[in-house]
Amino acid sequence: MNTGVTPPRSGAPGARSRIGVRLLLVTVMAGLVFSVLSTVVRGALAYMDERDALVDELAQVEDIIQPALAKAIWELDRASVKVHLDSAARLPALGQIVVTIVMADAEPEVHARRRPGWSPDASLPVLRRSLVYSPYADSREVVGELTVFANGGELKRRLYRELRIIFATQLIQSLLLAGFVMWMFNRSVTRHVRDVAAHLDALSPETLSRKLVLRDKMNQNDELDQLAGGVNELQHRLGGHLAQQAQYEGELSRHRDNLAELVGERTRELEAANLKLDQLSRSDALTGVSNRRHFDECKEVEYRRAQRTHQPLSLVICDIDYFKHFNDTYGHMAGDDCLRRVAGALAECCRRAGDVVARVGGEEFVILLPGQDMAEAQQCAERLRAAVQALGIAHTASEVAPSVTISVGVAGLDLPKMESVDAFYHCADQALYRAKAGGRNRVVCWEGEA
Ligand SMILES: Nc1nc2c(ncn2[C@@H]2O[C@H](COP(=O)(O)OP(=O)(O)OP(=O)(O)O)[C@@H](O)[C@H]2O)c(=O)[nH]1
């Protein structure tokens, strides 16, 4: 029969003491005690029996020798009396035999035979009877008295032999009973308990569906079946709990994944929004180039870098000529559009890494040119001016050209003279002022004192 039971794992602790062996020892000890007690009781009974048997034997001796002994005494045949006494004294049951011959005119004559080593014992049986002889019919003469004493040594010898037999049989009975009880216990209990232990030891979440079946059980519906039923029920419930737990864990994991995805998505959106905000905070809403705030930050950074590295740094300030007239002529919306196009043209001309194009006022733009000296900046400024004019934005109200133009002031950083970034800016602004004053639509480089 398939038990569904696997052998214990190598790491599982085995039973150190076996119930069957303990039961055997207890049974043997109990058997020994029982044997001793039984031997004592049966020994006492055997003593009574052996004593009675001894008395019967003595009585038989008396019955046998009494007639012959009485006749020998009547006939005064002393030799025959002695022969009878010697013969009787050889019987094992007899310790001492005494014959007292009664004579009318003389003292009683006593003849005795005693077994070597025998001594009188009041607890031993003693039989007495008169020796009677009938010399002729209807006559009865008492010729003496016969006394026989039991042999205590013989009584002990017989009793010991009986006790040995009793003890040996009791011991054999007890040992056989112990062996039988252990065999039965092992067959009906121990091996099933071992099977249950092995089954439990082999259990794992994967084997929970494997049922415990007890092998070759004789009795059904006993405590062991209750135990097996309990184990199977427990496995069933445990399997249900584990399945439910796995389901919950799966759902939890899915929720966790969804949450992580959601958080990731939100984080990406937030980062994009932050980036956008950052860009917005740094750029001019109308034109898209940098705003004043960003320009101020960059201006400080680049000024310090130039101080530290002695690399050239230039600043260009552009202002649209007669922009007020432009607004007045074409309207504010057109003015905005003009600002956007001019900013685009400036940004297009200044695309080197580090160049910063910013709108810092209504129609005023600045360009920070790190790494460029005054001469390079002047060339750049000329390109800017030409690029704006090349846009060809009609400006009939301008007094210098039919299209939109810009005036440009340029300053190269001259550190000994420009002790602050504001002084640097002021120089570029001065150059712009001179460009305006000089007729507009031109580039003027700062050359004077800061
Ligand atoms: N459309 C538009 N106009 C602006 C904006 N910001 C400032 N302005 C106008 O720009 C004009 C600047 O005029 P002014 O400072 O007198 O300078 P200008 O008219 O260009 O004269 P010059 O600089 O001397 O050539 C003003 O009329 C402002 O209203 C803007 O964002 N959009």
The ligand as an ORCA input file, in Angstrom:
! r2SCAN-3c Opt
* xyz 0 1
  N       5.165     96.546    -28.359
  C       5.883     96.675    -27.253
  N       6.393     97.845    -26.914
  C       7.150     98.012    -25.830
  C       7.383     96.933    -24.958
  N       8.176     97.380    -23.933
  C       8.413     98.660    -24.148
  N       7.786     99.069    -25.292
  C       7.827    100.350    -25.872
  O       9.111    100.688    -26.310
  C       9.204    102.098    -26.419
  C      10.540    102.621    -26.009
  O      10.621    104.009    -26.345
  P      11.830    104.870    -25.949
  O      12.399    104.488    -24.629
  O      11.424    106.243    -26.005
  O      12.899    104.622    -27.054
  P      12.777    104.773    -28.643
  O      11.431    105.181    -29.001
  O      13.179    103.449    -29.195
  O      13.839    105.838    -28.905
  P      15.305    105.592    -29.017
  O      15.689    104.454    -28.172
  O      15.945    106.883    -28.533
  O      15.605    105.361    -30.443
  C       8.064    102.625    -25.559
  O       7.117    103.242    -26.376
  C       7.468    101.396    -24.911
  O       6.049    101.509    -24.759
  C       6.820     95.700    -25.300
  O       6.969     94.735    -24.616
  N       6.061     95.650    -26.449
*
